[in-house]
Amino acid sequence: MDIVFFGTPDYVVPVLENLHKKFKDHHGSPIAAVVTQEPKPSGRKKLLKYSAVDDWAHKREKPIFFRSLDLINEGIKADIGILAAYGEIIPQKVIDYFPYGMINIHPSLLPKFRGASPVQATLVSGEDKAGVTIMKMDEQLDHGPIISQFTEDVHDNDTTETLRDRLFLRSAEVLETLIPAYIEGKIHIKKQDHGKATFTKMIKKSDAFIDPKALGAILQGLTYKGNWEIPFMKGHKTHYSPVTIHNFIRAMQPWPQAWTFVRLESSGQAKRLKLLKSHIEEGMLVLDEVQLEGKNPVSWEQFTEAYPNYEFTHEKK
């Protein structure tokens, strides 16, 4: 069986590696090619940074494509396409190019949390269960019929990074038995209930903002009235509480990291403060680690000792 793998970030490499190992035969690796995002300038020197999937394929001398239609133009032959966090919509022409179509590994229990940020949405929503849907792709976003699903417990200290890594590691294992059964026609696929679909968007740095007045009130054990609209979750509103803020901080790790504004007595103007880690203690929100703009990360205790007269606000003095 020959496979084209569509993916980009480091956390999907375990899926690619497992496909490479488990479906190897006397002809060698089953990976016929990979399709990934093209390299982008990174760092102060703007050097090109290649994706983790690109690096994997380069080391194994596998064909690498940055546009899915190039597979057809170059005549790459494969039985099935497998996609995990690739980053672009795949044209129907490419999906139909594979005799067995394409499979998408999506880290949510569809139709809940379609789109670009399902793991973050799971944590923000305070779900105690996460999951993965393995679906047959069509050209609409996370819309195709479901081949299989599995659930995973959400731990109290999970961040997007830890939960996402765990979900894709399990996906790699599940595919070992799922793909042969799917190709042999032994799995009954079912349509999604599209009426229950919820949507997420790509997260921007500005989406990680927490209202400083709300944060200040919650840290003092006070109630802060008003809805909290989560920008990357379509139509989702919550309220400010120790738990919702803690969940949001976890969801924004490792990127873009939750942040707010704080005014320091010494400067008299508001500065950005990243909120890196927190926990809940006796129903109260406790900050563990923060980072003031231009400074290194420190414990909350170190920050308050250095700036005893800080104030959560975005207003200039």
C-alpha positions as CSV (number, residue, x, y, z in Angstrom):
1,M,0.0,0.0,0.0
2,D,1.3,3.4,-1.0
3,I,0.4,6.5,1.1
4,V,0.8,10.3,0.6
5,F,1.0,12.1,3.9
6,F,-0.3,15.6,4.2
7,G,0.9,17.4,7.4
8,T,3.1,20.1,8.7
9,P,3.9,20.5,12.5
10,D,6.1,18.4,14.7
11,Y,3.2,16.8,16.7
12,V,2.0,14.9,13.6
13,V,5.4,13.3,12.9
14,P,4.6,10.3,15.2
15,V,1.7,9.5,12.9
16,L,3.9,9.7,9.8
17,E,6.7,7.7,11.4
18,N,4.3,4.9,12.5
19,L,2.8,4.7,9.0
20,H,6.3,4.4,7.7
21,K,7.2,1.6,10.1
22,K,4.0,-0.4,10.3
23,F,3.1,-0.5,6.6
24,K,6.6,-1.2,5.3
25,D,6.8,-4.2,2.9
26,H,9.4,-5.8,0.7
27,H,9.2,-2.8,-1.6
28,G,10.2,-0.5,1.3
29,S,8.4,2.4,2.9
30,P,4.7,3.0,2.1
31,I,5.2,6.8,2.0
32,A,5.2,7.7,-1.6
33,A,5.4,11.5,-0.9
34,V,4.5,14.2,1.6
35,V,2.6,17.4,1.1
36,T,3.5,20.1,3.7
37,Q,3.6,23.9,4.1
38,E,6.5,25.6,2.3
39,P,9.4,27.0,4.4
40,K,9.0,30.4,5.9
41,P,11.5,33.0,7.1
42,S,12.1,32.7,10.8
43,G,14.1,34.6,13.5
44,R,16.1,37.8,13.2
45,K,18.1,36.7,10.3
46,K,14.9,35.5,8.4
47,L,16.4,32.2,7.6
48,L,14.0,29.7,6.0
49,K,12.5,27.3,8.5
50,Y,11.3,24.0,7.0
51,S,8.4,22.1,8.6
52,A,8.9,19.0,10.7
53,V,7.2,16.8,8.1
54,D,9.5,18.4,5.4
55,D,12.6,17.5,7.6
56,W,11.3,13.9,8.0
57,A,10.9,13.4,4.3
58,H,14.1,15.1,3.4
59,K,16.1,12.8,5.6
60,R,14.5,9.8,3.9
61,E,14.7,11.1,0.4
62,K,11.0,11.2,-0.1
63,P,9.3,13.5,-2.6
64,I,8.2,16.8,-1.0
65,F,5.4,19.0,-2.3
66,F,4.1,22.4,-1.2
67,R,1.0,22.3,-3.3
68,S,-1.4,19.4,-3.4
69,L,-2.2,19.7,-7.1
70,D,1.5,19.1,-7.9
71,L,1.0,15.4,-6.9
72,I,-1.2,15.0,-10.0
73,N,1.0,17.1,-12.2
74,E,4.0,14.9,-11.2
75,G,2.1,11.6,-11.5
76,I,2.7,10.5,-8.0
77,K,0.9,7.2,-7.5
78,A,-0.6,6.2,-4.1
79,D,-3.6,4.3,-2.8
80,I,-4.7,6.7,-0.1
81,G,-4.0,10.1,1.3
82,I,-3.7,10.7,5.0
83,L,-4.0,14.2,6.4
84,A,-3.0,15.5,9.9
85,A,-2.8,19.2,10.5
86,Y,-1.7,20.2,7.0
87,G,-3.0,23.7,7.0
88,E,-5.0,24.2,3.8
89,I,-8.2,23.0,2.2
90,I,-7.6,20.1,-0.2
91,P,-9.4,20.4,-3.7
92,Q,-11.8,17.7,-4.5
93,K,-9.7,16.9,-7.6
94,V,-6.9,15.8,-5.3
95,I,-9.2,13.8,-3.0
96,D,-10.6,11.9,-5.9
97,Y,-7.1,11.2,-7.3
98,F,-6.6,8.5,-4.7
99,P,-8.4,5.2,-5.2
100,Y,-9.4,5.1,-1.6
101,G,-9.8,8.9,-1.1
102,M,-8.3,10.8,1.8
103,I,-8.5,10.3,5.5
104,N,-8.3,13.2,7.9
105,I,-7.2,12.9,11.5
106,H,-9.0,15.7,13.4
107,P,-8.4,16.2,17.2
108,S,-12.0,16.7,18.3
109,L,-15.2,14.7,18.5
110,L,-16.9,16.0,15.3
111,P,-19.2,17.7,14.5
112,K,-18.0,19.6,17.6
113,F,-15.1,22.0,17.1
114,R,-14.5,21.9,13.4
115,G,-11.8,24.1,12.1
116,A,-8.2,25.2,13.0
117,S,-8.3,25.2,16.9
118,P,-10.2,22.2,18.2
119,V,-7.8,21.3,21.1
120,Q,-7.7,24.9,22.3
121,A,-11.5,25.0,22.2
122,T,-11.8,21.8,24.1
123,L,-9.7,23.2,27.0
124,V,-11.4,26.6,26.9
125,S,-14.8,24.9,27.1
126,G,-13.8,23.0,30.2
127,E,-14.5,19.6,28.7
128,D,-13.4,16.6,30.7
129,K,-13.1,14.5,27.5
130,A,-11.2,15.2,24.4
131,G,-11.1,13.0,21.3
132,V,-10.1,12.4,17.7
133,T,-12.3,11.8,14.7
134,I,-10.9,9.9,11.8
135,M,-13.0,10.9,8.8
136,K,-13.3,10.4,5.1
137,M,-12.6,13.8,3.5
138,D,-14.6,15.9,1.2
139,E,-13.8,19.4,0.1
140,Q,-15.7,21.1,2.9
141,L,-14.0,21.9,6.2
142,D,-14.2,18.8,8.6
143,H,-17.5,17.9,6.9
144,G,-17.0,14.3,5.7
145,P,-18.4,11.1,7.1
146,I,-16.9,9.6,10.3
147,I,-14.8,6.4,10.0
148,S,-13.9,6.2,13.7
149,Q,-13.7,8.2,16.9
150,F,-12.0,7.7,20.2
151,T,-11.9,9.7,23.5
152,E,-9.2,10.8,25.8
153,D,-9.4,12.1,29.3
154,V,-8.4,15.8,29.8
155,H,-6.1,16.1,32.8
156,D,-6.2,19.1,35.1
157,N,-2.8,20.2,34.1
158,D,-3.1,19.6,30.4
159,T,-2.1,22.4,28.0
160,T,-2.8,22.4,24.3
161,E,0.7,21.0,23.8
162,T,0.3,18.0,26.1
163,L,-3.2,17.1,25.1
164,R,-2.6,17.5,21.4
165,D,0.6,15.4,21.6
166,R,-1.3,12.6,23.4
167,L,-4.2,12.7,20.9
168,F,-1.9,12.3,17.9
169,L,0.2,9.6,19.5
170,R,-2.9,7.6,20.1
171,S,-4.0,8.3,16.5
172,A,-0.8,6.8,15.2
173,E,-1.6,3.5,17.1
174,V,-5.3,3.5,16.0
175,L,-4.4,3.8,12.3
176,E,-2.4,0.5,12.4
177,T,-5.6,-1.6,12.4
178,L,-8.0,1.0,11.1
179,I,-6.5,1.6,7.6
180,P,-6.5,-2.1,6.6
181,A,-10.0,-2.5,7.8
182,Y,-11.1,0.6,6.0
183,I,-9.5,-0.4,2.7
184,E,-11.1,-3.8,2.9
185,G,-14.5,-2.2,3.3
186,K,-15.0,-3.6,6.8
187,I,-15.9,-0.3,8.5
188,H,-19.4,1.3,8.3
189,I,-18.9,5.0,8.0
190,K,-21.6,7.4,9.2
191,K,-22.6,10.9,8.3
192,Q,-22.0,13.8,10.7
193,D,-25.0,15.6,12.2
194,H,-24.2,18.9,10.5
195,G,-26.9,20.7,12.6
196,K,-24.7,20.2,15.7
197,A,-21.5,21.6,14.1
198,T,-19.5,24.2,16.0
199,F,-16.6,26.1,14.5
200,T,-13.2,27.3,15.5
201,K,-10.8,29.7,13.7
202,M,-7.1,30.1,13.4
203,I,-5.8,31.8,16.6
204,K,-4.1,35.1,16.4
205,K,-1.9,36.7,19.1
206,S,-4.6,39.2,19.9
207,D,-7.1,36.4,20.6
208,A,-5.0,35.4,23.7
209,F,-5.9,38.6,25.5
210,I,-7.5,38.6,29.0
211,D,-9.3,41.7,30.2
212,P,-6.9,43.1,33.0
213,K,-9.8,44.4,35.1
214,A,-11.5,41.0,35.0
215,L,-8.2,39.2,35.9
216,G,-7.5,41.6,38.7
217,A,-11.0,41.1,40.2
218,I,-10.8,37.3,39.9
219,L,-7.4,37.1,41.6
220,Q,-8.9,39.0,44.5
221,G,-11.8,36.6,44.8
222,L,-14.3,39.0,43.5
223,T,-17.0,38.5,40.9
224,Y,-16.6,40.2,37.5
225,K,-19.8,40.6,35.5
226,G,-20.1,40.5,31.8
227,N,-19.6,38.0,29.0
228,W,-16.3,36.9,27.7
229,E,-16.3,36.3,24.0
230,I,-13.7,33.8,22.8
231,P,-12.6,35.2,19.4
232,F,-11.5,32.0,17.8
233,M,-14.7,30.1,18.8
234,K,-17.6,31.1,16.6
235,G,-20.6,32.3,18.8
236,H,-19.0,31.1,22.0
237,K,-19.4,33.2,25.2
238,T,-18.4,32.4,28.7
239,H,-18.0,34.3,32.0
240,Y,-14.9,35.2,34.0
241,S,-14.2,32.9,36.8
242,P,-11.1,31.3,38.3
243,V,-11.8,28.1,36.3
244,T,-12.5,29.8,32.9
245,I,-9.3,31.9,33.2
246,H,-7.2,29.0,34.2
247,N,-8.6,26.9,31.3
248,F,-7.9,29.7,28.9
249,I,-4.3,30.1,30.1
250,R,-3.8,26.3,29.6
251,A,-5.3,26.5,26.1
252,M,-3.0,29.3,25.0
253,Q,0.2,27.2,25.7
254,P,2.5,26.8,24.0
255,W,1.3,29.5,21.6
256,P,0.4,32.4,21.5
257,Q,0.4,32.4,25.4
258,A,-2.3,34.3,27.3
259,W,-1.5,37.9,28.1
260,T,-2.9,41.0,29.7
261,F,-1.8,44.5,30.6
262,V,-0.3,45.6,33.9
263,R,0.9,49.0,35.1
264,L,4.0,49.3,37.1
265,E,4.6,52.2,39.5
266,S,8.1,52.7,38.2
267,S,7.1,53.2,34.5
268,G,3.6,54.7,34.9
269,Q,2.4,53.0,31.7
270,A,0.8,49.7,30.9
271,K,3.0,46.9,29.7
272,R,2.1,43.5,28.4
273,L,2.3,40.6,30.9
274,K,2.2,37.0,29.6
275,L,0.4,34.5,31.9
276,L,2.3,31.3,31.4
277,K,1.0,29.0,34.1
278,S,-1.7,28.9,36.8
279,H,-3.6,26.6,39.0
280,I,-6.8,26.5,41.1
281,E,-6.4,26.4,44.9
282,E,-9.5,26.3,47.2
283,G,-11.6,27.7,44.4
284,M,-9.2,30.6,43.8
285,L,-7.1,31.4,40.7
286,V,-3.4,31.3,41.5
287,L,-0.8,32.5,39.0
288,D,2.4,30.5,38.9
289,E,4.5,31.9,36.2
290,V,4.4,35.2,34.2
291,Q,6.6,37.1,31.8
292,L,6.8,40.9,31.5
293,E,7.5,42.2,28.0
294,G,11.2,42.4,27.5
295,K,12.0,40.2,30.5
296,N,12.5,36.5,31.3
297,P,9.8,34.3,32.7
298,V,9.6,34.5,36.6
299,S,7.4,33.1,39.2
300,W,4.4,35.1,40.3
301,E,6.0,35.5,43.7
302,Q,9.1,37.0,42.1
303,F,7.1,39.4,40.0
304,T,5.0,40.7,43.0
305,E,8.2,41.2,45.0
306,A,9.8,43.2,42.2
307,Y,6.7,45.2,41.5
308,P,4.7,45.4,44.7
309,N,2.5,48.3,43.5
310,Y,1.5,46.7,40.2
311,E,-2.1,47.2,38.9
312,F,-4.0,45.2,36.2
313,T,-5.1,47.9,33.7
314,H,-4.6,48.9,30.1
315,E,-5.0,52.6,30.9
316,K,-2.0,54.9,31.0
317,K,-1.2,56.7,34.3
